[in-house]
């Protein structure tokens, strides 16, 4: 469970917030599980929400190796990217924000 836990932490780089939880890795668990949330409150049309989710997923795909490298072998990471803005951004800008969040999260994982 990611939301509602006292063990969850978050980082923000507008228009994204990342909520994460580092936990013990169980047999058969993936090392990193990721989700993208774009609230209906921000974009009323599904096509708009899907566009933003596609942008975030693609940017994450390019930078996820940093998380895998920083993650200890006995830990699992739950990550949620939550969209905070009510307007679209260019893909390059979204990718930059995702990269920033992944780098900051990797640094935190390396220190723990």
DRENLUMGU-610469 format. One record per atom (N, C-alpha, C): residue in one letter; y, z, x. Coordinates in pm, whole numbers, padded with zeros to 5 digits, always signed. Layout:
AYZX
...
***
This chain:
X-00117+00000+00085
X+00000+00000+00000
X+00123+00000+00089
X+00218-00085+00059
X+00334-00101+00144
X+00458-00034+00086
X+00488-00061-00038
X+00607-00004-00100
X+00575+00133-00158
X+00668+00224-00146
X+00648+00356-00202
X+00584+00455-00107
X+00551+00412+00012
X+00493+00503+00109
X+00603+00562+00198
X+00587+00685+00235
X+00684+00745+00325
X+00667+00690+00466
X+00552+00628+00494
X+00526+00572+00626
X+00585+00432+00642
X+00642+00375+00536
X+00701+00242+00545
X+00840+00250+00607
X+00873+00146+00681
X+01003+00136+00746
X+01063+00001+00713
X+01192-00015+00737
X+01253-00144+00709
X+01359-00180+00811
X+01382-00308+00822
X+01487-00365+00906
X+01557-00471+00821
X+01683-00498+00850
X+01754-00599+00773
X+01831-00691+00866
X+01832-00818+00829
X+01916-00920+00889
X+01952-01011+00773
X+02067-00985+00713
X+02104-01054+00589
X+02084-01203+00604
X+02018-01265+00511
X+01982-01229+00375
X+01839-01179+00358
X+01779-01131+00465
X+01640-01083+00457
X+01630-00936+00495
X+01535-00871+00432
X+01498-00736+00471
X+01348-00739+00492
X+01302-00676+00597
X+01158-00669+00622
X+01116-00523+00606
X+01013-00502+00525
X+00954-00370+00504
X+00817-00376+00568
X+00785-00276+00650
X+00657-00281+00721
X+00593-00144+00727
X+00461-00147+00745
X+00383-00026+00756
X+00275-00050+00859
X+00270+00034+00960
X+00168+00027+01063
X+00061+00129+01027
X-00065+00083+01020
X-00173+00174+00980
X-00296+00148+01065
X-00394+00235+01051
X-00520+00218+01123
X-00592+00095+01071
X-00650+00020+01160
X-00720-00103+01122
X-00864-00070+01081
X-00901-00116+00963
X-01035-00096+00911
X-01122-00217+00945
X-01251-00202+00938
X-01344-00312+00962
X-01317-00425+00863
X-01300-00545+00914
X-01276-00662+00829
X-01130-00686+00794
X-01040-00597+00835
X-00897-00615+00808
X-00839-00723+00898
X-00746-00797+00843
X-00666-00888+00925
X-00566-00804+01003
X-00528-00844+01125
X-00432-00764+01202
X-00294-00756+01136
X-00249-00868+01078
X-00118-00871+01013
X-00133-00935+00875
X-00081-00867+00773
X-00075-00923+00638
X+00072-00935+00600
X+00111-01052+00552
X+00252-01080+00525
X+00270-01128+00381
X+00382-01088+00321
X+00418-01141+00190
X+00568-01171+00189
X+00605-01261+00101
X+00746-01299+00084
X+00782-01273-00061
X+00890-01202-00083
X+00936-01172-00219
X+01078-01226-00238
X+01093-01310-00338
X+01225-01361-00377
X+01243-01323-00524
X+01325-01222-00551
X+01336-01171-00688
X+01393-01273-00786
X+01343-01268-00905
X+01392-01353-01014
X+01538-01321-01044
X+01578-01200-01015
X+01717-01159-01034
X+01811-01243-00947
X+01763-01286-00828
X+01845-01364-00735
X+01845-01512-00770
X+01727-01567-00800
X+01712-01708-00836
X+01632-01715-00964
X+01694-01763-01069
X+01629-01765-01200
X+01525-01875-01213
X+01540-01983-01137
X+01448-02096-01147
X+01340-02086-01041
X+01216-02109-01082
X+01102-02097-00990
X+01115-02194-00873
X+01170-02311-00896
X+01183-02408-00788
X+01274-02354-00676
X+01375-02278-00713
X+01464-02218-00613
X+01395-02107-00536
X+01319-02023-00608
X+01245-01916-00542
X+01141-01974-00447
X+01073-02078-00491
X+00970-02140-00408
X+01028-02203-00282
X+01146-02261-00293
X+01211-02320-00175
X+01238-02213-00070
X+01293-02101-00112
X+01323-01993-00018
X+01196-01938+00043
X+01093-01918-00039
X+00965-01867+00014
X+00906-01963+00116
X+00917-02093+00090
X+00867-02193+00184
X+00942-02186+00317
X+01074-02169+00310
X+01154-02158+00432
X+01113-02035+00514
X+01095-01923+00449
X+01060-01799+00518
X+00920-01809+00577
X+00825-01860+00500
X+00687-01873+00551
X+00680-01965+00672
X+00753-02075+00669
X+00752-02168+00781
X+00812-02105+00906
X+00922-02034+00890
X+00985-01966+01004
X+00892-01858+01059
X+00826-01784+00972
X+00733-01681+01015
X+00616-01743+01092
X+00567-01856+01045
X+00455-01923+01110
X+00487-01956+01256
X+00612-01993+01282
X+00652-02029+01418
X+00666-01907+01510
X+00690-01789+01454
X+00721-01671+01535
X+00620-01558+01524
X+00514-01574+01446
X+00422-01464+01422
X+00343-01420+01545
X+00330-01507+01643
X+00252-01471+01762
X+00314-01351+01834
X+00446-01335+01826
X+00512-01218+01885
X+00457-01089+01825
X+00436-01088+01694
X+00382-00968+01629
X+00238-00942+01673
X+00158-01047+01677
X+00018-01031+01718
X+00010-00979+01862
X+00099-01026+01949
X+00097-00982+02089
X+00140-00836+02104
X+00234-00791+02020
X+00286-00655+02031
X+00201-00552+01959
X+00111-00597+01872
X+00033-00506+01789
X-00086-00449+01867
X-00102-00317+01870
X-00222-00258+01933
X-00349-00303+01860
X-00459-00310+01934
X-00585-00361+01878
X-00640-00276+01764
X-00613-00146+01765
X-00668-00058+01662
X-00577-00041+01541
X-00467-00116+01535
X-00369-00103+01426
X-00364-00230+01342
X-00325-00214+01216
X-00300-00325+01125
X-00156-00313+01077
X-00095-00425+01052
X+00046-00428+01013
X+00059-00496+00878
X+00126-00429+00786
X+00161-00487+00656
X+00310-00518+00661
X+00346-00642+00631
X+00486-00686+00642
X+00528-00756+00514
X+00646-00722+00463
X+00702-00791+00346
X+00844-00836+00380
X+00870-00963+00357
X+01005-01017+00370
X+01064-01024+00230
X+01178-00957+00210
X+01243-00953+00079
X+01378-01023+00091
X+01401-01122+00004
X+01525-01198+00004
X+01633-01119-00069
X+01752-01106-00008
X+01858-01023-00064
X+01975-01102-00123
X+01987-01229-00090
X+02103-01308-00129
X+02077-01384-00259
X+02185-01428-00323
X+02170-01509-00443
X+02211-01654-00418
X+02211-01695-00292
X+02241-01834-00260
X+02145-01886-00154
X+02129-02018-00153
X+02043-02083-00054
X+02112-02088+00081
X+02033-02085+00186
X+02083-02103+00323
X+02009-02219+00387
X+02070-02282+00488
X+02000-02388+00560
X+01875-02331+00628
X+01776-02416+00642
X+01649-02374+00701
X+01668-02317+00841
X+01757-02376+00919
X+01780-02327+01055
X+01835-02184+01055
X+01918-02153+00958
X+01974-02017+00949
X+01866-01917+00906
X+01783-01956+00810
X+01672-01870+00767
X+01578-01846+00884
X+01547-01952+00959
X+01457-01939+01073
X+01514-01844+01178
X+01644-01851+01200
X+01708-01760+01296
X+01697-01615+01254
X+01715-01589+01126
X+01707-01451+01075
X+01563-01399+01081
X+01468-01484+01048
X+01327-01443+01056
X+01291-01414+01201
X+01335-01500+01291
X+01307-01480+01434
X+01365-01348+01482
X+01487-01318+01440
X+01551-01191+01478
X+01470-01072+01427
X+01427-01077+01303
X+01350-00967+01246
X+01215-00952+01314
X+01149-01062+01342
X+01018-01056+01408
X+01033-00999+01549
X+01138-01040+01619
X+01162-00989+01755
X+01190-00839+01751
X+01276-00795+01660
X+01308-00652+01649
X+01185-00570+01611
X+01104-00624+01519
X+00982-00555+01478
X+00883-00548+01594
X+00872-00655+01671
X+00783-00655+01789
X+00826-00550+01890
X+00957-00537+01909
X+01009-00435+02002
X+00973-00296+01953
X+00984-00273+01823
X+00948-00142+01767
X+00799-00114+01783
X+00718-00217+01765
X+00573-00199+01780
X+00538-00170+01925
X+00609-00233+02016
X+00583-00210+02159
X+00619-00069+02202
X+00715-00008+02134
X+00759+00128+02169
X+00674+00236+02105
X+00596+00200+02003
X+00519+00305+01933
X+00384+00330+01994
***
